[in-house]
């Protein structure tokens, strides 16, 4: 049974795949029906939920985002917490929102009920991570917690506004690319180059740069995809980009209007950089509830610093900025919750990746898949490290 579950989850299969006669013929596994598989999936999911609930015994962060799948609006919630000396990033839920309810109250209740479902107290919710849109800011305000705006989303808004100043040129190239995509023109184009014409993506500035073939160093958004990037790294990148392109400061500056909690973000940056002594009264008040204990340790040896200084390989703009920032002295090593502050992801890219993966499961050919089945498959895939053959064996013994 474990191998059937692993195969269906890892390969983005539908539950009915195990009922297919051809699948049964070609597999050496003992045949199982989809109804039995669904029962085991539900029991394994319950076991994973119980494990996550036990781990979330302290402060935690909620990362959230929404996406549309076949005319259905789904919301994903990730929990981030410090456990066993590591930052855990686990998927709590991906579920459709109620149709017709477009108010902010609905996502607020969704978050509150999810927290309650995992037997956690809302008082342990430290802050939210999400897009910089008005809805996210209102949700954070109603839940009375700070919001860390997604750095990737913020950078995307800034570059799109930058491109508006070059709209005639971009539109001209876009029109040309559209003409080159026709059958006759593309055939003629192949005689000169194997490259295909590109069209811009309305929501992704990078596609416009590729289309125009104006690759400039402003494209440091790639660095914002890194898993080990901190909020302080993002602030360093944004400041450097703002110096090169002053028009982007409207969106990228620390006190920008789209920032929900500028004081909180500035405080976290100082904590990460080891500048606790420089905190103002308002900044200390912003993180007062997060104080536990702190100690100071050396963040790196002299040998490591020397190695950094001796790097002469060619780097892009973002890498050079971040490397220069890391060449420094001591850095605070703090206890559980402050560690969470230091390691919190500055983007909600994990949600975006989840939605990309989810589209491989909920395809147009599977539009009739029940949301509960869809959620089980995505939940188990995203939290693969929480279940194994012993989990399935325990589920079998409970039956």
BELVEN-V76676 format. One line per field, one symbol per residue. psi: psi as a letter, one per 20 degrees, with the letter a starting at -180 (. if undefined). A space follows every 50 residues. Layout:
psi->???
This chain:
psi->hghgghggghjlqqhihiiphhghgiqiqpqqrhggghghgghghghghh gghhhmjbqrqppqrqqpoljpoqpppqppropljqopnqpgqoqqqpqi ojrhhghghggghgghhjlqphiiogrqparkrhghhhghghilqqpoqp hggghggghghhhhikgggghghggghhhiirgghhghhhihqiqqqqqq phjohhhggggikmoriiljhhhiiphjprhhgghggggghhhhnhiihh hiqgkqhipgmhggghggghghjklhijprghhhhhjgiipfrqqprpiq rhgghhhghiojqpqrggghghhhhinacqpporaghhhhghjppjrkhh gghghghhiigmrhikhjpphhggggggghghlhiiqahhghghhhhi.
